[in-house]
Amino acid sequence: MKTVVTGGSGFLGSHLVELLEADGHDVHIVRSKDTDLTDANAVAQLFEEQKPDRVFHLAAEVGGIGANRDNPGRYWYANLMMGVNVLEQARIRATEKVVMVGTICSYPKFAPIPFREETLWDGYPEETNAPYGVAKKALLVGAQSYREQYGLNSIVLLPVNLYGPRDNFDLHSSHVIPALIRKMVEAQERGESSVTLWGDGSPTREFLYVEDCARGLFMAGRDYNGPEPVNLGTGIEITIRDLAETVAAATGFEGEIIWDTTKPNGQPRRQLDVSRAKEQFGFEAEVSFADGMARTVEWFRAQGR
């Protein structure tokens, strides 16, 4: 099967490509330096040249709270247009199946816990990541509309916060786990006695190990063909304060953790109802948080920076 993976050289994409290739797929990786997915003509050329049977659309422009605050317009435009162009060319070329990766940032800021897919439209997303979340939400509408009108088999998956080897550890644009790992490892290396973290530590988050997520995408690409979005996660939440202590233990950082309460917390809580993924295509997370964290810290230290 000829399979195109946008963002296939990235954090999640690289793990998915390994699974697809092991399963015998002929995979073409779309890299931003080669193909501008916000350019309709470039995407048309991509589909003309590759003629894919299946597309996994993972490419995105996104970061943590700071990056989201600095780039609201860019994140809205880039994520919307990339998905629109992929869907439109898949329609034109009668692509067999499109797997779209959405985001739990699309959920309402105060969505009931656990987040159930049917509550996705019950409110506005948390402000700092709303442009990104709303863009991805619009692509869910597009996928469902193209299915209804044109018969395009386009599915949408909503992964929770990911972590693991090959993540982005840039302090300005990374998400919370890689940022914490880097801050604590580098504080150790410099002999510093404290690290300062944003917010007050009270929000909760749920985390999914990247290899588990890649397996979920692979399984859905093979076995799920429904119109409704599907959460991918563990169903287990942890406060940011407890997360910081977990990372400190995993890295061996013994200094003080200082909370800068002048900085935003982000969404108050995140925990998913993950029953639909299990019911529809048999997906359940397998890697424990402790094991996944140990693997991630080990990988980061091995990079040598």
Backbone torsions as a table, in degrees:
resi	resn	phi	psi	omega
1	MET	NA	130.7	176.6
2	LYS	-81.1	118.0	-174.4
3	THR	-125.5	126.9	175.8
4	VAL	-101.5	133.0	176.9
5	VAL	-122.5	107.9	174.3
6	THR	-76.0	141.0	-174.5
7	GLY	70.3	21.9	-174.0
8	GLY	-71.1	-13.1	176.5
9	SER	-97.1	0.8	-177.3
10	GLY	-85.0	-169.2	-175.2
11	PHE	-55.9	-64.1	179.9
12	LEU	-73.9	-41.6	-175.1
13	GLY	-59.2	-39.3	-177.8
14	SER	-64.5	-35.1	177.7
15	HIS	-71.6	-39.2	177.7
16	LEU	-64.8	-43.1	-179.7
17	VAL	-57.7	-39.9	178.6
18	GLU	-60.2	-41.8	179.0
19	LEU	-66.5	-43.7	-178.7
20	LEU	-63.9	-44.5	-179.7
21	GLU	-66.1	-37.1	177.0
22	ALA	-64.7	-25.8	178.8
23	ASP	-88.3	1.5	175.6
24	GLY	95.5	7.2	178.7
25	HIS	-70.7	144.4	169.7
26	ASP	-89.1	100.5	-168.7
27	VAL	-100.7	131.4	170.5
28	HIS	-111.3	122.4	-179.6
29	ILE	-92.2	126.6	177.1
30	VAL	-95.9	118.9	179.3
31	ARG	-109.0	143.3	-176.6
32	SER	-61.9	-30.4	-179.4
33	LYS	-70.8	-19.2	-179.5
34	ASP	-100.4	-35.7	-176.2
35	THR	-136.3	120.5	176.3
36	ASP	-85.9	103.0	-175.8
37	LEU	-70.5	-11.8	174.9
38	THR	-81.4	-6.8	-179.4
39	ASP	-99.9	112.7	-176.1
40	ALA	-58.2	-39.0	-179.3
41	ASN	-66.8	-38.7	178.7
42	ALA	-65.3	-38.6	179.3
43	VAL	-70.5	-37.8	175.8
44	ALA	-60.6	-41.5	178.5
45	GLN	-65.5	-40.5	177.8
46	LEU	-57.3	-48.9	-179.0
47	PHE	-67.9	-35.3	178.3
48	GLU	-64.8	-41.5	-178.0
49	GLU	-75.9	-40.5	-172.9
50	GLN	-90.6	-30.9	-178.5
51	LYS	46.9	59.6	-173.7
52	PRO	-72.1	146.6	169.1
53	ASP	-81.3	-32.3	-176.3
54	ARG	-142.9	144.5	178.0
55	VAL	-128.1	130.5	168.8
56	PHE	-106.9	114.7	-178.5
57	HIS	-98.9	98.3	-179.4
58	LEU	-108.1	-16.1	-175.6
59	ALA	-59.0	137.0	-179.8
60	ALA	-157.8	158.2	168.6
61	GLU	-116.1	115.3	-172.4
62	VAL	-161.0	159.3	176.4
63	GLY	-157.0	-163.8	176.8
64	GLY	-79.3	-166.4	-175.1
65	ILE	-58.8	-44.5	-178.1
66	GLY	-62.3	-46.5	179.8
67	ALA	-64.9	-38.1	178.5
68	ASN	-63.8	-39.1	179.4
69	ARG	-68.9	-31.5	-177.4
70	ASP	-82.9	-21.4	-171.4
71	ASN	-130.7	42.6	-175.1
72	PRO	-62.8	-42.3	-179.3
73	GLY	-68.0	-45.1	179.8
74	ARG	-62.5	-44.4	-177.3
75	TYR	-66.6	-37.8	176.6
76	TRP	-63.6	-51.6	-175.5
77	TYR	-65.4	-51.4	-173.5
78	ALA	-62.9	-45.5	-177.5
79	ASN	-69.7	-37.0	177.8
80	LEU	-65.4	-50.4	-174.0
81	MET	-68.6	-37.5	177.1
82	MET	-58.7	-47.4	-179.1
83	GLY	-67.8	-40.2	178.3
84	VAL	-60.4	-45.8	-178.4
85	ASN	-65.1	-39.1	178.4
86	VAL	-65.5	-46.6	179.5
87	LEU	-61.5	-43.2	-176.9
88	GLU	-65.5	-41.9	179.0
89	GLN	-71.1	-33.5	175.4
90	ALA	-63.5	-37.4	176.1
91	ARG	-65.1	-49.3	-176.9
92	ILE	-61.3	-40.5	-175.3
93	ARG	-91.1	2.6	-179.5
94	ALA	53.8	46.2	177.2
95	THR	-61.2	139.5	-174.6
96	GLU	-62.7	-41.2	-176.7
97	LYS	-158.5	141.4	175.1
98	VAL	-123.6	127.4	176.3
99	VAL	-107.1	110.8	-178.3
100	MET	-99.1	132.2	176.4
101	VAL	-98.3	113.7	176.9
102	GLY	-92.2	-150.6	-176.9
103	THR	-153.4	147.4	174.3
104	ILE	-75.6	-7.6	171.9
105	CYS	-63.8	-12.6	178.1
106	SER	-77.0	-17.0	-178.5
107	TYR	-68.8	152.4	176.0
108	PRO	-56.8	149.3	-179.1
109	LYS	-55.5	-40.4	-178.0
110	PHE	-113.2	42.0	178.0
111	ALA	-62.1	141.3	177.3
112	PRO	-58.9	144.0	177.7
113	ILE	-94.3	133.5	-2.7
114	PRO	-78.5	156.3	179.0
115	PHE	-65.9	119.9	174.8
116	ARG	-107.6	142.4	-173.8
117	GLU	-55.7	-32.0	-177.3
118	GLU	-73.2	-9.5	178.1
119	THR	-97.3	8.0	-174.5
120	LEU	-58.1	-29.8	-174.6
121	TRP	-103.0	15.9	-174.4
122	ASP	-90.7	13.5	178.8
123	GLY	170.8	177.2	-177.0
124	TYR	-90.3	144.0	-179.4
125	PRO	-65.3	166.0	174.6
126	GLU	-57.9	137.0	-165.3
127	GLU	-59.4	-40.1	-172.9
128	THR	-68.8	-24.9	178.0
129	ASN	-118.0	15.9	-178.1
130	ALA	-62.0	-42.8	-179.1
131	PRO	-57.4	-44.2	177.1
132	TYR	-65.7	-46.7	-178.2
133	GLY	-64.3	-39.8	-180.0
134	VAL	-68.7	-38.7	177.0
135	ALA	-59.8	-45.1	-179.9
136	LYS	-67.9	-33.6	178.0
137	LYS	-65.0	-40.1	177.9
138	ALA	-63.0	-33.1	179.4
139	LEU	-71.2	-28.3	172.5
140	LEU	-62.8	-44.5	176.9
141	VAL	-60.4	-43.3	178.5
142	GLY	-61.3	-45.0	179.9
143	ALA	-61.7	-43.5	179.8
144	GLN	-68.3	-37.5	-179.8
145	SER	-68.5	-40.3	178.6
146	TYR	-68.6	-32.7	174.9
147	ARG	-64.3	-46.1	-176.2
148	GLU	-67.1	-44.3	-174.4
149	GLN	-87.0	-39.0	-171.8
150	TYR	-112.2	-5.9	-179.8
151	GLY	76.8	17.8	179.2
152	LEU	-73.2	124.1	178.3
153	ASN	-79.8	86.9	-178.0
154	SER	-117.7	121.0	-179.5
155	ILE	-113.0	155.2	-177.0
156	VAL	-128.4	126.8	179.0
157	LEU	-115.1	144.5	-175.7
158	LEU	-119.9	87.0	179.1
159	PRO	-72.6	146.0	173.3
160	VAL	-78.5	-178.8	-179.7
161	ASN	-55.0	129.2	-178.2
162	LEU	-100.7	158.1	173.1
163	TYR	-154.8	163.3	177.4
164	GLY	141.6	-178.5	178.3
165	PRO	-57.4	144.5	179.1
166	ARG	79.1	7.7	178.3
167	ASP	-65.9	168.7	176.2
168	ASN	-85.7	116.9	-177.7
169	PHE	-106.1	15.7	175.7
170	ASP	-70.0	125.9	-172.2
171	LEU	-65.8	-24.5	-179.2
172	HIS	-81.0	-35.0	-171.9
173	SER	-115.2	-1.8	-175.7
174	SER	-81.4	165.2	173.0
175	HIS	-86.4	-177.2	-163.6
176	VAL	-67.4	-43.3	-176.0
177	ILE	-66.0	-51.7	178.3
178	PRO	-61.6	-34.0	178.0
179	ALA	-64.3	-43.8	179.1
180	LEU	-64.3	-44.1	-179.5
181	ILE	-60.0	-48.8	-177.9
182	ARG	-63.5	-45.3	-179.4
183	LYS	-58.4	-43.9	-175.2
184	MET	-75.5	-38.4	177.0
185	VAL	-64.5	-45.2	-178.2
186	GLU	-70.8	-32.2	175.2
187	ALA	-63.5	-40.1	175.6
188	GLN	-60.7	-48.1	-176.4
189	GLU	-62.4	-32.1	-179.9
190	ARG	-91.0	-3.8	-179.6
191	GLY	73.2	26.0	-179.3
192	GLU	-80.7	149.4	-173.8
193	SER	-96.9	-1.1	-178.9
194	SER	-155.9	161.3	169.0
195	VAL	-130.7	147.8	179.2
196	THR	-111.1	129.8	-177.1
197	LEU	-120.5	153.1	-178.0
198	TRP	-74.5	147.0	172.6
199	GLY	81.4	-160.6	-178.8
200	ASP	-114.3	2.1	176.6
201	GLY	84.2	0.3	-175.0
202	SER	-81.8	-28.1	-178.9
203	PRO	-60.8	154.8	175.8
204	THR	-109.6	153.0	175.8
205	ARG	-139.7	159.7	174.4
206	GLU	-119.5	141.5	-175.1
207	PHE	-129.0	140.2	-179.5
208	LEU	-122.7	128.3	179.4
209	TYR	-66.1	137.7	-169.4
210	VAL	-59.2	-36.7	-179.8
211	GLU	-67.6	-33.9	174.2
212	ASP	-63.9	-43.9	-179.5
213	CYS	-62.5	-43.8	179.2
214	ALA	-59.7	-39.8	178.0
215	ARG	-65.0	-38.4	177.3
216	GLY	-63.1	-42.2	177.2
217	LEU	-63.1	-43.1	-180.0
218	PHE	-61.0	-45.4	-178.9
219	MET	-65.6	-41.5	178.9
220	ALA	-66.6	-39.7	177.4
221	GLY	-60.2	-31.4	-179.1
222	ARG	-86.2	-38.5	-164.7
223	ASP	-120.7	-13.1	-175.9
224	TYR	-108.5	132.1	-178.1
225	ASN	-136.5	26.9	-175.6
226	GLY	-93.6	165.6	-178.4
227	PRO	-83.3	-18.4	-173.2
228	GLU	-86.1	144.3	177.5
229	PRO	-66.6	155.4	-177.4
230	VAL	-132.5	126.1	174.5
231	ASN	-70.1	143.6	170.1
232	LEU	-123.7	117.7	-179.4
233	GLY	-170.1	-161.8	-179.8
234	THR	-110.0	-22.7	-175.3
235	GLY	82.2	10.0	-176.9
236	ILE	-119.5	126.7	179.8
237	GLU	-107.7	156.3	178.5
238	ILE	-143.1	142.0	177.0
239	THR	-71.8	154.6	178.0
240	ILE	-63.5	-33.6	177.4
241	ARG	-63.2	-46.7	177.7
242	ASP	-66.6	-34.9	177.0
243	LEU	-61.5	-44.6	179.7
244	ALA	-59.7	-40.6	178.5
245	GLU	-67.9	-35.2	177.4
246	THR	-65.6	-43.4	178.5
247	VAL	-66.2	-39.8	177.8
248	ALA	-58.7	-43.1	179.2
249	ALA	-65.9	-41.0	-177.5
250	ALA	-68.4	-32.4	-178.7
251	THR	-93.5	-14.2	-176.9
252	GLY	83.4	14.0	179.0
253	PHE	-75.7	125.4	-176.3
254	GLU	-115.0	9.7	-178.8
255	GLY	-81.0	-174.0	-178.4
256	GLU	-83.9	141.9	174.0
257	ILE	-103.5	117.5	-178.4
258	ILE	-105.9	132.8	-178.4
259	TRP	-103.3	121.6	179.0
260	ASP	-91.0	94.9	-174.5
261	THR	-76.4	-1.7	172.8
262	THR	-78.8	-12.5	179.7
263	LYS	-94.9	153.5	-175.9
264	PRO	-71.4	152.2	177.1
265	ASN	-85.7	-26.4	-169.3
266	GLY	82.6	-164.4	-176.8
267	GLN	-59.9	137.0	-174.1
268	PRO	-61.1	-44.8	-177.7
269	ARG	-143.0	148.4	171.8
270	ARG	-141.9	118.6	171.5
271	GLN	-153.8	134.0	-173.9
272	LEU	-101.4	149.0	161.7
273	ASP	-84.8	116.2	-174.3
274	VAL	-107.2	17.1	-175.5
275	SER	-69.2	-32.5	-176.7
276	ARG	-64.4	-40.2	179.5
277	ALA	-62.5	-39.9	178.8
278	LYS	-67.6	-42.7	-177.9
279	GLU	-69.0	-39.5	-171.9
280	GLN	-85.0	-36.7	179.9
281	PHE	-144.6	19.1	168.8
282	GLY	75.1	20.2	-177.0
283	PHE	-86.5	132.9	169.5
284	GLU	-141.1	141.4	176.5
285	ALA	-65.9	145.6	-176.6
286	GLU	-118.7	-29.7	-174.5
287	VAL	-86.7	123.6	179.4
288	SER	-68.1	157.7	-178.4
289	PHE	-63.9	-41.2	-179.9
290	ALA	-63.1	-44.3	-179.4
291	ASP	-67.2	-45.0	179.5
292	GLY	-62.4	-40.2	179.2
293	MET	-64.6	-42.7	179.4
294	ALA	-61.7	-42.0	178.9
295	ARG	-64.5	-38.3	-177.7
296	THR	-68.7	-45.1	178.1
297	VAL	-62.8	-42.7	179.6
298	GLU	-60.8	-43.5	179.5
299	TRP	-63.2	-44.7	-178.1
300	PHE	-62.5	-44.2	179.9
301	ARG	-63.2	-33.4	-177.2
302	ALA	-71.0	-15.8	-177.8
303	GLN	-72.3	-24.9	176.4
304	GLY	74.5	-17.4	179.0
305	ARG	37.8	NA	NA
